[in-house]
Each structure stands twice: as structure tokens, then as C-alpha cells.
Amino acid sequence: MAHGVPCFVAHRGYPALYPENSLVGIQAAILAGARYIEIDIQLSRQLTPYLCHDDDLRRLTGHNVYLTELQDDEIDKLTVSCLDITYSADIKPVPIPRLAEFCRYLVQHPQVTTFIEIKFESITRFGLNKTIDAILPVIEAVHAQCVLISFDWELIALIKSRQMYKTGWIIGHWTDEQSAMAARLQPDYLFSSVRCLPEKLDQLWPGPWQWVIYTVDDYATALDYAKAGITLIETDTIGTLLAS
């Protein structure tokens, strides 16, 4: 990708217009021209991977339940609405998709790379090995299109030991300790919230990784970051920014 030109990542699909992490939102993002997608994964009680950011489903479904405690058939009955009510009048609630369903769609779009964030609630509940073993077989057919990412450095280290998957570590703070951990992990991508970045972007930690930042929803700001060398930028408004 060209230096100074933003390359946008569809953060949770297209949540400005569609339910987050939904197949309809992901499809709309790819139709708009997205070549990078970011999704979130939580595991059901049966260790089935679902595309969902939250374990507590109150925000997304209105039900006071936890995805990691539910059986698959219970999750499959739930629906998620578009959270931005300004634009959601014509968008019907949709089911929470399984990772397997997403992968069957992804294989039809070999030009698309997907960042798969493995959420800490599932890691905490089921442990590192069970979590990884639940996800890796599901993405096997599209693993070349996938980058496994997490805040959990132990998970990233364990995935890297498999020597087959690209990885991304999400930093939580801009500290010397986190910098040292990045140097130790050597991920393919290093993710940061824009709030974590230093004021002077020439102070970014050097390394073999490519920086990815989140979340930016206006083109002028994205262009400023790209000119500073951060070209991969997550956005909730993928269609709008790709058309800019």
C-alpha cells in the first residue's frame, strides 16, 4: 500500500449503517470496496465461535445474558439491531453469525484480509488452548486471508508457536513495558487505539510490524495519520471513507 494514502479497515463490518459484526454489514463493506475487515469472536458454551464483540449481550440484543454461557441454539434465536438509530429505520434485526458461516462467505472473496479479534472474555472462561482449538479448525480453509489478533499477549505467543498464522497484538497502553512486549512478540501487525498513540507520531515503536489504528471516521484525520506513516486505519464508516 502506498505511503501517505489511507487504507481503510471495515471495523466490525459497517456499523454506521448495519448491525455490527453482521454478515449483511460485512457484505456491504466488501461491496463498497473494503479489502480489510475486522471482526470479533466470542465462544458459546459449546465452544462454537460467533461474530460478536460483547459477552454481555444486553447492549446488542436487549437480553441480560452472556454469550459464553449460552448453548448454540439459544444464541441462534437472538438478533442484533443497528445501534445507530439515525440510519437504521430500514435495517431489520439479524442473527449473530457463526464464524463458520463468515468463512464460507470469505472464501468467495480472496482479495479480502480479515483481522479476527479473539475476545478476552472467551479466553478467560475457556482458557488459551481451548479457545485456539475452537477457532483454528474453523478458519483452516481461509487461514491465508486471516490475521488473528488479541489484547492477550500469551494468546498471540501461542498462535505464533503454531508457525502458520499471521498475528496482531493490540496494545492497551503506551508504556515501555508494552513496547518491550511488542519487541518480544514480533507480531505482523501492531494495533492501537488513537487515544493510546503519542502526540508525536515519529515516536512510534520501530519494528517489523505494520501499525493499525482505530477508530477514525473522517477522511481528513485519516489522511493525517497516513501521511505520518500509519496507513491501515479502522473505521465504522467504511463506505463513506472509501468514496472520499
Salt bridges, closest charged atoms under 4 A:
GLU20 OE1 - ARG12 NH1 3.40
GLU20 OE2 - ARG59 NH2 2.90
GLU38 OE1 - HIS11 NE2 3.95
ASP40 OD2 - ARG12 NE 3.49
ASP54 OD1 - HIS53 ND1 2.57
ASP54 OD2 - ARG59 NE 2.68
ASP72 OD2 - ARG98 NH1 3.91
ASP76 OD2 - ARG98 NH2 2.62
GLU117 OE2 - LYS119 NZ 2.84
ASP133 OD1 - ARG162 NH2 3.51
GLU234 OE1 - HIS11 NE2 3.79
ASP236 OD1 - HIS11 ND1 2.65
